[in-house]
């Protein structure tokens, strides 16, 4: 795991949409993560970690 990925994972745990935004920008992954985070913090974290590490 590179340093950039490690930082993205830490951000994904603290603020899931922010971690996805730094990795993908304002693409569909960011909006899905934002929506999941608004519905529940845990689904947002799970999705963000899955998207960042895939």
PDB file of N, CA, C and O in Angstrom:
ATOM      1  N   UNK A   1       0.852  -1.172   0.000  1.00  0.00           N
ATOM      2  CA  UNK A   1       0.000   0.000   0.000  1.00  0.00           C
ATOM      3  C   UNK A   1       0.898   1.234   0.000  1.00  0.00           C
ATOM      4  O   UNK A   1       1.798   1.362   0.830  1.00  0.00           O
ATOM      5  N   UNK A   2       0.643   2.130  -0.931  1.00  0.00           N
ATOM      6  CA  UNK A   2       1.455   3.337  -1.015  1.00  0.00           C
ATOM      7  C   UNK A   2       1.012   4.363   0.028  1.00  0.00           C
ATOM      8  O   UNK A   2      -0.035   4.210   0.657  1.00  0.00           O
ATOM      9  N   UNK A   3       1.803   5.385   0.198  1.00  0.00           N
ATOM     10  CA  UNK A   3       1.488   6.430   1.170  1.00  0.00           C
ATOM     11  C   UNK A   3       0.217   7.171   0.792  1.00  0.00           C
ATOM     12  O   UNK A   3      -0.594   7.500   1.658  1.00  0.00           O
ATOM     13  N   UNK A   4       0.038   7.434  -0.496  1.00  0.00           N
ATOM     14  CA  UNK A   4      -1.166   8.137  -0.941  1.00  0.00           C
ATOM     15  C   UNK A   4      -2.412   7.307  -0.649  1.00  0.00           C
ATOM     16  O   UNK A   4      -3.429   7.854  -0.221  1.00  0.00           O
ATOM     17  N   UNK A   5      -2.349   6.004  -0.871  1.00  0.00           N
ATOM     18  CA  UNK A   5      -3.494   5.146  -0.587  1.00  0.00           C
ATOM     19  C   UNK A   5      -3.759   5.096   0.910  1.00  0.00           C
ATOM     20  O   UNK A   5      -4.914   5.085   1.335  1.00  0.00           O
ATOM     21  N   UNK A   6      -2.713   5.067   1.704  1.00  0.00           N
ATOM     22  CA  UNK A   6      -2.875   5.065   3.153  1.00  0.00           C
ATOM     23  C   UNK A   6      -3.579   6.333   3.622  1.00  0.00           C
ATOM     24  O   UNK A   6      -4.474   6.270   4.465  1.00  0.00           O
ATOM     25  N   UNK A   7      -3.187   7.470   3.088  1.00  0.00           N
ATOM     26  CA  UNK A   7      -3.829   8.740   3.443  1.00  0.00           C
ATOM     27  C   UNK A   7      -5.280   8.741   2.983  1.00  0.00           C
ATOM     28  O   UNK A   7      -6.151   9.220   3.708  1.00  0.00           O
ATOM     29  N   UNK A   8      -5.557   8.215   1.791  1.00  0.00           N
ATOM     30  CA  UNK A   8      -6.935   8.118   1.305  1.00  0.00           C
ATOM     31  C   UNK A   8      -7.783   7.239   2.218  1.00  0.00           C
ATOM     32  O   UNK A   8      -8.947   7.552   2.471  1.00  0.00           O
ATOM     33  N   UNK A   9      -7.221   6.156   2.707  1.00  0.00           N
ATOM     34  CA  UNK A   9      -7.961   5.266   3.607  1.00  0.00           C
ATOM     35  C   UNK A   9      -8.252   5.972   4.931  1.00  0.00           C
ATOM     36  O   UNK A   9      -9.361   5.862   5.455  1.00  0.00           O
ATOM     37  N   UNK A  10      -7.289   6.685   5.469  1.00  0.00           N
ATOM     38  CA  UNK A  10      -7.516   7.441   6.714  1.00  0.00           C
ATOM     39  C   UNK A  10      -8.614   8.482   6.506  1.00  0.00           C
ATOM     40  O   UNK A  10      -9.491   8.634   7.357  1.00  0.00           O
ATOM     41  N   UNK A  11      -8.575   9.198   5.387  1.00  0.00           N
ATOM     42  CA  UNK A  11      -9.620  10.176   5.090  1.00  0.00           C
ATOM     43  C   UNK A  11     -10.973   9.504   4.892  1.00  0.00           C
ATOM     44  O   UNK A  11     -12.002  10.058   5.279  1.00  0.00           O
ATOM     45  N   UNK A  12     -10.982   8.319   4.295  1.00  0.00           N
ATOM     46  CA  UNK A  12     -12.229   7.598   4.079  1.00  0.00           C
ATOM     47  C   UNK A  12     -12.865   7.181   5.393  1.00  0.00           C
ATOM     48  O   UNK A  12     -14.088   7.077   5.486  1.00  0.00           O
ATOM     49  N   UNK A  13     -12.053   6.943   6.402  1.00  0.00           N
ATOM     50  CA  UNK A  13     -12.601   6.586   7.711  1.00  0.00           C
ATOM     51  C   UNK A  13     -13.127   7.823   8.427  1.00  0.00           C
ATOM     52  O   UNK A  13     -14.180   7.772   9.062  1.00  0.00           O
ATOM     53  N   UNK A  14     -12.411   8.921   8.329  1.00  0.00           N
ATOM     54  CA  UNK A  14     -12.828  10.152   9.011  1.00  0.00           C
ATOM     55  C   UNK A  14     -13.980  10.851   8.285  1.00  0.00           C
ATOM     56  O   UNK A  14     -15.005  11.161   8.893  1.00  0.00           O
ATOM     57  N   UNK A  15     -13.811  11.093   7.001  1.00  0.00           N
ATOM     58  CA  UNK A  15     -14.822  11.747   6.162  1.00  0.00           C
ATOM     59  C   UNK A  15     -14.898  10.994   4.833  1.00  0.00           C
ATOM     60  O   UNK A  15     -14.158  11.316   3.903  1.00  0.00           O
ATOM     61  N   UNK A  16     -15.767  10.013   4.732  1.00  0.00           N
ATOM     62  CA  UNK A  16     -15.784   9.146   3.550  1.00  0.00           C
ATOM     63  C   UNK A  16     -15.852   9.869   2.198  1.00  0.00           C
ATOM     64  O   UNK A  16     -15.081   9.524   1.303  1.00  0.00           O
ATOM     65  N   UNK A  17     -16.735  10.853   2.012  1.00  0.00           N
ATOM     66  CA  UNK A  17     -16.764  11.504   0.696  1.00  0.00           C
ATOM     67  C   UNK A  17     -15.468  12.233   0.341  1.00  0.00           C
ATOM     68  O   UNK A  17     -15.104  12.319  -0.832  1.00  0.00           O
ATOM     69  N   UNK A  18     -14.781  12.749   1.338  1.00  0.00           N
ATOM     70  CA  UNK A  18     -13.534  13.470   1.080  1.00  0.00           C
ATOM     71  C   UNK A  18     -12.451  12.529   0.561  1.00  0.00           C
ATOM     72  O   UNK A  18     -11.710  12.875  -0.358  1.00  0.00           O
ATOM     73  N   UNK A  19     -12.361  11.350   1.147  1.00  0.00           N
ATOM     74  CA  UNK A  19     -11.386  10.374   0.676  1.00  0.00           C
ATOM     75  C   UNK A  19     -11.648   9.952  -0.763  1.00  0.00           C
ATOM     76  O   UNK A  19     -10.714   9.813  -1.553  1.00  0.00           O
ATOM     77  N   UNK A  20     -12.921   9.748  -1.104  1.00  0.00           N
ATOM     78  CA  UNK A  20     -13.281   9.371  -2.473  1.00  0.00           C
ATOM     79  C   UNK A  20     -13.063  10.543  -3.416  1.00  0.00           C
ATOM     80  O   UNK A  20     -12.650  10.346  -4.559  1.00  0.00           O
ATOM     81  N   UNK A  21     -13.332  11.756  -2.958  1.00  0.00           N
ATOM     82  CA  UNK A  21     -13.136  12.939  -3.796  1.00  0.00           C
ATOM     83  C   UNK A  21     -11.672  13.108  -4.172  1.00  0.00           C
ATOM     84  O   UNK A  21     -11.367  13.411  -5.326  1.00  0.00           O
ATOM     85  N   UNK A  22     -10.759  12.920  -3.223  1.00  0.00           N
ATOM     86  CA  UNK A  22      -9.336  13.053  -3.528  1.00  0.00           C
ATOM     87  C   UNK A  22      -8.855  11.981  -4.492  1.00  0.00           C
ATOM     88  O   UNK A  22      -7.894  12.202  -5.229  1.00  0.00           O
ATOM     89  N   UNK A  23      -9.500  10.838  -4.497  1.00  0.00           N
ATOM     90  CA  UNK A  23      -9.094   9.750  -5.383  1.00  0.00           C
ATOM     91  C   UNK A  23      -9.707   9.890  -6.778  1.00  0.00           C
ATOM     92  O   UNK A  23      -9.020   9.677  -7.776  1.00  0.00           O
ATOM     93  N   UNK A  24     -11.011  10.252  -6.857  1.00  0.00           N
ATOM     94  CA  UNK A  24     -11.734  10.243  -8.133  1.00  0.00           C
ATOM     95  C   UNK A  24     -12.244  11.602  -8.592  1.00  0.00           C
ATOM     96  O   UNK A  24     -12.645  11.736  -9.748  1.00  0.00           O
ATOM     97  N   UNK A  25     -12.243  12.601  -7.743  1.00  0.00           N
ATOM     98  CA  UNK A  25     -12.817  13.883  -8.121  1.00  0.00           C
ATOM     99  C   UNK A  25     -14.331  13.839  -7.984  1.00  0.00           C
ATOM    100  O   UNK A  25     -14.863  13.092  -7.162  1.00  0.00           O
ATOM    101  N   UNK A  26     -15.024  14.636  -8.786  1.00  0.00           N
ATOM    102  CA  UNK A  26     -16.481  14.742  -8.675  1.00  0.00           C
ATOM    103  C   UNK A  26     -17.195  13.763  -9.604  1.00  0.00           C
ATOM    104  O   UNK A  26     -18.186  14.124 -10.239  1.00  0.00           O
ATOM    105  N   UNK A  27     -16.712  12.558  -9.685  1.00  0.00           N
ATOM    106  CA  UNK A  27     -17.351  11.543 -10.515  1.00  0.00           C
ATOM    107  C   UNK A  27     -18.456  10.854  -9.725  1.00  0.00           C
ATOM    108  O   UNK A  27     -18.730  11.222  -8.582  1.00  0.00           O
ATOM    109  N   UNK A  28     -19.081   9.866 -10.328  1.00  0.00           N
ATOM    110  CA  UNK A  28     -20.231   9.197  -9.728  1.00  0.00           C
ATOM    111  C   UNK A  28     -19.875   8.521  -8.403  1.00  0.00           C
ATOM    112  O   UNK A  28     -20.730   8.406  -7.525  1.00  0.00           O
ATOM    113  N   UNK A  29     -18.628   8.073  -8.244  1.00  0.00           N
ATOM    114  CA  UNK A  29     -18.220   7.430  -6.998  1.00  0.00           C
ATOM    115  C   UNK A  29     -18.360   8.387  -5.809  1.00  0.00           C
ATOM    116  O   UNK A  29     -18.776   7.984  -4.722  1.00  0.00           O
ATOM    117  N   UNK A  30     -18.012   9.642  -6.028  1.00  0.00           N
ATOM    118  CA  UNK A  30     -18.132  10.646  -4.972  1.00  0.00           C
ATOM    119  C   UNK A  30     -19.587  10.847  -4.572  1.00  0.00           C
ATOM    120  O   UNK A  30     -19.906  10.895  -3.384  1.00  0.00           O
ATOM    121  N   UNK A  31     -20.461  10.964  -5.549  1.00  0.00           N
ATOM    122  CA  UNK A  31     -21.876  11.235  -5.260  1.00  0.00           C
ATOM    123  C   UNK A  31     -22.547  10.044  -4.583  1.00  0.00           C
ATOM    124  O   UNK A  31     -23.387  10.225  -3.702  1.00  0.00           O
ATOM    125  N   UNK A  32     -22.184   8.835  -4.986  1.00  0.00           N
ATOM    126  CA  UNK A  32     -22.725   7.650  -4.320  1.00  0.00           C
ATOM    127  C   UNK A  32     -22.259   7.619  -2.867  1.00  0.00           C
ATOM    128  O   UNK A  32     -23.047   7.332  -1.966  1.00  0.00           O
ATOM    129  N   UNK A  33     -20.995   7.910  -2.642  1.00  0.00           N
ATOM    130  CA  UNK A  33     -20.448   7.912  -1.290  1.00  0.00           C
ATOM    131  C   UNK A  33     -21.108   8.994  -0.434  1.00  0.00           C
ATOM    132  O   UNK A  33     -21.417   8.759   0.735  1.00  0.00           O
ATOM    133  N   UNK A  34     -21.322  10.160  -1.003  1.00  0.00           N
ATOM    134  CA  UNK A  34     -21.980  11.243  -0.273  1.00  0.00           C
ATOM    135  C   UNK A  34     -23.398  10.846   0.116  1.00  0.00           C
ATOM    136  O   UNK A  34     -23.820  11.079   1.248  1.00  0.00           O
ATOM    137  N   UNK A  35     -24.124  10.257  -0.802  1.00  0.00           N
ATOM    138  CA  UNK A  35     -25.491   9.819  -0.526  1.00  0.00           C
ATOM    139  C   UNK A  35     -25.515   8.737   0.556  1.00  0.00           C
ATOM    140  O   UNK A  35     -26.336   8.792   1.472  1.00  0.00           O
ATOM    141  N   UNK A  36     -24.626   7.763   0.453  1.00  0.00           N
ATOM    142  CA  UNK A  36     -24.564   6.709   1.468  1.00  0.00           C
ATOM    143  C   UNK A  36     -24.170   7.264   2.836  1.00  0.00           C
ATOM    144  O   UNK A  36     -24.669   6.798   3.860  1.00  0.00           O
ATOM    145  N   UNK A  37     -23.290   8.241   2.858  1.00  0.00           N
ATOM    146  CA  UNK A  37     -22.877   8.844   4.117  1.00  0.00           C
ATOM    147  C   UNK A  37     -24.022   9.630   4.740  1.00  0.00           C
ATOM    148  O   UNK A  37     -24.164   9.650   5.963  1.00  0.00           O
ATOM    149  N   UNK A  38     -24.835  10.273   3.920  1.00  0.00           N
ATOM    150  CA  UNK A  38     -25.989  10.997   4.450  1.00  0.00           C
ATOM    151  C   UNK A  38     -27.030  10.046   5.021  1.00  0.00           C
ATOM    152  O   UNK A  38     -27.697  10.376   6.001  1.00  0.00           O
ATOM    153  N   UNK A  39     -27.175   8.871   4.420  1.00  0.00           N
ATOM    154  CA  UNK A  39     -28.122   7.874   4.922  1.00  0.00           C
ATOM    155  C   UNK A  39     -27.601   7.174   6.168  1.00  0.00           C
ATOM    156  O   UNK A  39     -28.380   6.732   7.013  1.00  0.00           O
ATOM    157  N   UNK A  40     -26.304   7.077   6.278  1.00  0.00           N
ATOM    158  CA  UNK A  40     -25.700   6.433   7.447  1.00  0.00           C
ATOM    159  C   UNK A  40     -24.195   6.486   7.313  1.00  0.00           C
ATOM    160  O   UNK A  40     -23.644   6.252   6.238  1.00  0.00           O
ATOM    161  N   UNK A  41     -23.545   6.793   8.401  1.00  0.00           N
ATOM    162  CA  UNK A  41     -22.089   6.980   8.359  1.00  0.00           C
ATOM    163  C   UNK A  41     -21.363   5.689   7.997  1.00  0.00           C
ATOM    164  O   UNK A  41     -20.411   5.709   7.217  1.00  0.00           O
ATOM    165  N   UNK A  42     -21.806   4.570   8.558  1.00  0.00           N
ATOM    166  CA  UNK A  42     -21.133   3.292   8.320  1.00  0.00           C
ATOM    167  C   UNK A  42     -21.216   2.839   6.858  1.00  0.00           C
ATOM    168  O   UNK A  42     -20.200   2.403   6.316  1.00  0.00           O
ATOM    169  N   UNK A  43     -22.376   2.921   6.194  1.00  0.00           N
ATOM    170  CA  UNK A  43     -22.386   2.558   4.761  1.00  0.00           C
ATOM    171  C   UNK A  43     -21.457   3.435   3.920  1.00  0.00           C
ATOM    172  O   UNK A  43     -20.858   2.962   2.955  1.00  0.00           O
ATOM    173  N   UNK A  44     -21.340   4.705   4.285  1.00  0.00           N
ATOM    174  CA  UNK A  44     -20.419   5.594   3.582  1.00  0.00           C
ATOM    175  C   UNK A  44     -18.972   5.169   3.740  1.00  0.00           C
ATOM    176  O   UNK A  44     -18.200   5.209   2.781  1.00  0.00           O
ATOM    177  N   UNK A  45     -18.601   4.761   4.946  1.00  0.00           N
ATOM    178  CA  UNK A  45     -17.235   4.298   5.199  1.00  0.00           C
ATOM    179  C   UNK A  45     -16.952   3.014   4.431  1.00  0.00           C
ATOM    180  O   UNK A  45     -15.906   2.882   3.795  1.00  0.00           O
ATOM    181  N   UNK A  46     -17.884   2.071   4.491  1.00  0.00           N
ATOM    182  CA  UNK A  46     -17.690   0.789   3.801  1.00  0.00           C
ATOM    183  C   UNK A  46     -17.541   1.009   2.301  1.00  0.00           C
ATOM    184  O   UNK A  46     -16.643   0.443   1.677  1.00  0.00           O
ATOM    185  N   UNK A  47     -18.408   1.821   1.723  1.00  0.00           N
ATOM    186  CA  UNK A  47     -18.324   2.081   0.289  1.00  0.00           C
ATOM    187  C   UNK A  47     -17.024   2.804  -0.069  1.00  0.00           C
ATOM    188  O   UNK A  47     -16.373   2.458  -1.056  1.00  0.00           O
ATOM    189  N   UNK A  48     -16.648   3.796   0.720  1.00  0.00           N
ATOM    190  CA  UNK A  48     -15.421   4.554   0.439  1.00  0.00           C
ATOM    191  C   UNK A  48     -14.199   3.649   0.488  1.00  0.00           C
ATOM    192  O   UNK A  48     -13.335   3.729  -0.385  1.00  0.00           O
ATOM    193  N   UNK A  49     -14.119   2.797   1.489  1.00  0.00           N
ATOM    194  CA  UNK A  49     -12.979   1.883   1.585  1.00  0.00           C
ATOM    195  C   UNK A  49     -12.965   0.903   0.416  1.00  0.00           C
ATOM    196  O   UNK A  49     -11.904   0.580  -0.120  1.00  0.00           O
ATOM    197  N   UNK A  50     -14.134   0.440   0.029  1.00  0.00           N
ATOM    198  CA  UNK A  50     -14.210  -0.499  -1.101  1.00  0.00           C
ATOM    199  C   UNK A  50     -13.769   0.176  -2.401  1.00  0.00           C
ATOM    200  O   UNK A  50     -13.025  -0.416  -3.182  1.00  0.00           O
ATOM    201  N   UNK A  51     -14.220   1.400  -2.634  1.00  0.00           N
ATOM    202  CA  UNK A  51     -13.888   2.113  -3.867  1.00  0.00           C
ATOM    203  C   UNK A  51     -12.395   2.460  -3.916  1.00  0.00           C
ATOM    204  O   UNK A  51     -11.759   2.329  -4.961  1.00  0.00           O
ATOM    205  N   UNK A  52     -11.849   2.897  -2.798  1.00  0.00           N
ATOM    206  CA  UNK A  52     -10.444   3.310  -2.772  1.00  0.00           C
ATOM    207  C   UNK A  52      -9.503   2.127  -2.948  1.00  0.00           C
ATOM    208  O   UNK A  52      -8.471   2.248  -3.608  1.00  0.00           O
ATOM    209  N   UNK A  53      -9.850   0.982  -2.363  1.00  0.00           N
ATOM    210  CA  UNK A  53      -8.933  -0.150  -2.409  1.00  0.00           C
ATOM    211  C   UNK A  53      -9.155  -1.098  -3.585  1.00  0.00           C
ATOM    212  O   UNK A  53      -8.391  -2.047  -3.757  1.00  0.00           O
ATOM    213  N   UNK A  54     -10.183  -0.862  -4.397  1.00  0.00           N
ATOM    214  CA  UNK A  54     -10.420  -1.791  -5.522  1.00  0.00           C
ATOM    215  C   UNK A  54      -9.460  -1.555  -6.649  1.00  0.00           C
ATOM    216  O   UNK A  54      -9.521  -2.246  -7.667  1.00  0.00           O
TER     217      UNK A  54
END
